[in-house]
Amino acid sequence: MGKFEETIGYHFEDARLMRLALTHSSYANEHMKGKLENNERLEFLGDAVLEIVSSDFLFHAFPEDPEGKLTRRRASLVCEPTLAICARELGLGDHLLLGKGEDATGGRKRDSILSDALEALIGAIYLDGGFTNAKEFIHRHILNDLEHKRLFFDSKTILQEMVQKSTAEHLHYELIGECGPDHDKEFSVKACIGDQTVSEGKGRTKKAAEQQAAYAAILKLREKQICI
């Protein structure tokens, strides 16, 4: 786990805490562990630490924002999809301890598992090294690149505004496929402007797939400066 500690920028004094943060309930159940020997309690703690750190950051970073806008900003930073992006950037999924069934059905890539594990990791760092170390981790890996995260979280709204400013054509999303069992569906969606397909996206829900498609469309339109 030393390489992972280098990636996250924190060395654990108690390696058991890091292992616990990476232990999914499916692994604990499969290996006959106790009902508390998974990352769920650490996730609970990490969620609280993340909320206070992100709230403090936004309060000082946006002194003119009213409470409602600060709440929306925080929601975009600590929502499941955004935390999953942060977890993927750390390669967290590669280090998770999952049950064989959960692993076989794509658990290492699932947003819910990744975001929960990231919060558990925050909780583990808090217990191992205190609030300051947990705060530094959050600032380094979650409260960075805010514009990119906002772009992803608000992608459908931002794309709609871009289209409305550029053309009279209608922006819409079309479901083009779905696969997998009912408990682990993956939906494929395309974003269209009029009759033109601009991008495609995939997700565990139709909404998530549309968000991915919208995000891809924004990047494509910005990069290529497509006239629509």
C-alpha positions as CSV (number, residue, x, y, z in Angstrom):
1,M,0.0,0.0,0.0
2,G,3.1,2.2,0.1
3,K,2.6,3.4,-3.5
4,F,-1.0,4.3,-2.8
5,E,0.1,6.4,0.2
6,E,2.5,8.2,-2.1
7,T,-0.4,8.9,-4.4
8,I,-2.7,10.3,-1.8
9,G,0.1,12.2,-0.1
10,Y,-0.4,10.8,3.4
11,H,1.4,8.0,5.3
12,F,-0.6,6.1,7.8
13,E,0.8,5.5,11.3
14,D,-1.9,2.8,11.7
15,A,-2.0,0.8,8.5
16,R,-5.1,-1.0,9.8
17,L,-7.1,2.2,9.4
18,M,-6.2,2.5,5.7
19,R,-7.1,-1.2,5.1
20,L,-10.4,-0.7,6.9
21,A,-11.2,2.4,4.7
22,L,-10.7,0.2,1.6
23,T,-12.7,-2.7,2.8
24,H,-16.2,-3.0,1.3
25,S,-18.9,-4.8,3.2
26,S,-19.0,-7.5,0.5
27,Y,-15.4,-8.4,1.2
28,A,-16.0,-8.4,5.0
29,N,-19.1,-10.7,4.6
30,E,-17.4,-13.0,2.2
31,H,-14.4,-13.5,4.6
32,M,-16.6,-13.9,7.7
33,K,-15.4,-10.7,9.2
34,G,-17.4,-9.0,12.0
35,K,-20.2,-6.7,11.0
36,L,-18.2,-3.6,11.8
37,E,-15.1,-4.7,9.9
38,N,-15.8,-2.7,6.8
39,N,-15.6,1.0,5.8
40,E,-19.1,2.1,6.6
41,R,-18.4,3.7,10.0
42,L,-15.4,5.5,8.5
43,E,-17.5,6.7,5.7
44,F,-20.0,8.2,8.2
45,L,-17.1,10.1,9.9
46,G,-15.4,11.1,6.7
47,D,-18.7,12.6,5.3
48,A,-18.9,14.9,8.3
49,V,-15.3,16.0,8.0
50,L,-15.7,16.6,4.3
51,E,-18.8,18.7,4.9
52,I,-17.2,21.0,7.5
53,V,-14.0,21.4,5.4
54,S,-15.8,22.2,2.2
55,S,-18.3,24.5,3.9
56,D,-15.4,26.5,5.5
57,F,-13.6,26.6,2.2
58,L,-16.6,27.9,0.2
59,F,-17.6,30.4,3.0
60,H,-14.2,32.1,2.6
61,A,-13.8,31.6,-1.1
62,F,-17.1,33.2,-2.1
63,P,-17.8,35.9,0.5
64,E,-20.6,37.4,-1.6
65,D,-22.7,34.2,-2.0
66,P,-25.9,33.8,0.0
67,E,-26.6,30.6,1.9
68,G,-28.6,29.0,-0.9
69,K,-25.8,29.5,-3.5
70,L,-23.2,28.2,-1.1
71,T,-25.3,25.1,-0.4
72,R,-25.5,24.4,-4.2
73,R,-21.8,24.9,-4.6
74,R,-21.1,22.4,-1.8
75,A,-23.6,19.9,-3.3
76,S,-21.6,20.0,-6.5
77,L,-18.3,19.3,-4.7
78,V,-19.5,16.5,-2.4
79,C,-22.0,14.7,-4.6
80,E,-21.5,11.1,-5.5
81,P,-20.4,11.6,-9.2
82,T,-17.9,14.3,-8.3
83,L,-16.3,12.2,-5.4
84,A,-16.1,9.2,-7.7
85,I,-14.1,11.3,-10.2
86,C,-11.7,12.3,-7.4
87,A,-11.4,8.6,-6.4
88,R,-10.6,7.6,-9.9
89,E,-7.9,10.2,-10.2
90,L,-6.3,8.6,-7.1
91,G,-6.7,5.1,-8.6
92,L,-8.6,4.2,-5.4
93,G,-10.7,1.5,-7.2
94,D,-7.6,-0.6,-7.8
95,H,-6.9,-0.9,-4.1
96,L,-10.4,-1.7,-2.9
97,L,-11.1,-5.0,-1.1
98,L,-14.3,-6.3,-2.7
99,G,-16.2,-9.5,-2.5
100,K,-15.8,-11.7,-5.6
101,G,-19.4,-11.0,-6.8
102,E,-19.1,-7.3,-6.3
103,D,-15.8,-7.3,-8.1
104,A,-17.1,-9.3,-11.0
105,T,-20.0,-7.0,-11.6
106,G,-17.9,-3.8,-11.9
107,G,-17.8,-2.6,-8.3
108,R,-14.4,-1.1,-8.7
109,K,-15.8,1.4,-11.2
110,R,-19.2,2.0,-9.5
111,D,-19.7,5.6,-8.4
112,S,-21.4,4.7,-5.2
113,I,-18.6,2.4,-4.0
114,L,-15.9,4.8,-5.0
115,S,-17.4,7.8,-3.4
116,D,-18.1,5.9,-0.2
117,A,-14.6,4.6,-0.1
118,L,-13.2,8.1,-0.6
119,E,-15.2,9.4,2.4
120,A,-14.0,6.4,4.4
121,L,-10.4,7.3,3.5
122,I,-11.0,10.9,4.8
123,G,-12.4,9.4,8.0
124,A,-9.3,7.2,8.4
125,I,-6.9,10.1,7.8
126,Y,-8.8,12.1,10.4
127,L,-8.5,9.4,13.0
128,D,-4.9,8.6,12.1
129,G,-3.5,12.1,11.7
130,G,-6.0,14.6,13.0
131,F,-8.1,17.3,11.4
132,T,-5.3,19.2,9.8
133,N,-4.1,16.2,7.8
134,A,-7.7,15.4,6.7
135,K,-8.2,19.0,5.7
136,E,-5.0,19.0,3.6
137,F,-6.1,15.9,1.8
138,I,-9.5,17.3,1.0
139,H,-8.0,20.6,-0.3
140,R,-5.4,18.7,-2.4
141,H,-7.7,16.1,-3.9
142,I,-11.3,17.3,-3.8
143,L,-11.3,21.1,-3.5
144,N,-9.1,21.5,-6.5
145,D,-10.0,22.4,-10.1
146,L,-13.4,23.8,-9.0
147,E,-14.2,25.0,-12.5
148,H,-13.8,21.5,-13.9
149,K,-16.0,20.0,-11.2
150,R,-18.7,22.6,-11.6
151,L,-18.6,22.1,-15.4
152,F,-19.3,18.4,-14.9
153,F,-22.0,18.8,-12.2
154,D,-23.9,21.5,-14.1
155,S,-23.1,20.0,-17.5
156,K,-26.7,19.7,-18.7
157,T,-27.6,23.3,-17.7
158,I,-24.4,24.7,-19.2
159,L,-24.9,22.9,-22.5
160,Q,-28.5,24.1,-22.7
161,E,-27.3,27.7,-22.2
162,M,-24.6,27.2,-24.9
163,V,-27.1,25.9,-27.4
164,Q,-29.7,28.5,-26.7
165,K,-27.1,31.3,-27.3
166,S,-25.9,29.7,-30.6
167,T,-28.9,28.2,-32.4
168,A,-32.6,27.8,-32.6
169,E,-32.1,24.0,-32.8
170,H,-33.5,21.9,-30.0
171,L,-31.1,20.1,-27.6
172,H,-32.4,16.6,-26.6
173,Y,-31.1,13.3,-25.3
174,E,-31.9,9.9,-26.8
175,L,-31.4,6.5,-25.2
176,I,-29.4,4.4,-27.6
177,G,-28.8,1.3,-25.5
178,E,-28.7,-0.5,-22.2
179,C,-26.9,-3.6,-21.0
180,G,-26.3,-5.6,-17.9
181,P,-28.5,-7.2,-15.2
182,D,-31.2,-5.2,-13.5
183,H,-29.0,-4.5,-10.4
184,D,-26.1,-3.3,-12.5
185,K,-27.5,-1.6,-15.6
186,E,-25.4,0.6,-17.9
187,F,-27.3,3.1,-20.1
188,S,-25.9,4.7,-23.3
189,V,-27.3,8.1,-24.3
190,K,-26.5,10.5,-27.1
191,A,-26.8,14.3,-26.9
192,C,-28.4,15.8,-30.1
193,I,-28.7,19.3,-31.3
194,G,-31.5,19.2,-33.9
195,D,-30.7,16.2,-36.1
196,Q,-27.0,16.3,-35.3
197,T,-25.5,13.9,-32.7
198,V,-22.9,15.8,-30.8
199,S,-21.7,13.3,-28.2
200,E,-22.5,10.1,-26.3
201,G,-22.3,9.2,-22.6
202,K,-22.7,6.1,-20.4
203,G,-23.9,5.8,-16.8
204,R,-25.6,3.6,-14.3
205,T,-28.7,5.6,-14.7
206,K,-30.2,7.5,-17.6
207,K,-29.6,10.8,-15.8
208,A,-25.9,9.9,-15.2
209,A,-25.5,9.0,-18.9
210,E,-27.1,12.2,-20.0
211,Q,-24.8,14.1,-17.7
212,Q,-21.8,12.4,-19.2
213,A,-23.0,13.1,-22.7
214,A,-23.6,16.7,-21.9
215,Y,-20.1,17.1,-20.4
216,A,-18.6,15.4,-23.5
217,A,-20.5,17.8,-25.7
218,I,-19.3,20.9,-23.9
219,L,-15.7,19.8,-24.2
220,K,-16.1,19.0,-27.8
221,L,-17.9,22.3,-28.7
222,R,-15.3,24.3,-26.7
223,E,-12.3,22.5,-28.1
224,K,-13.3,22.5,-31.8
225,Q,-15.3,25.7,-31.6
226,I,-18.1,24.0,-33.6
227,C,-20.6,26.4,-35.1
228,I,-24.0,25.1,-34.1
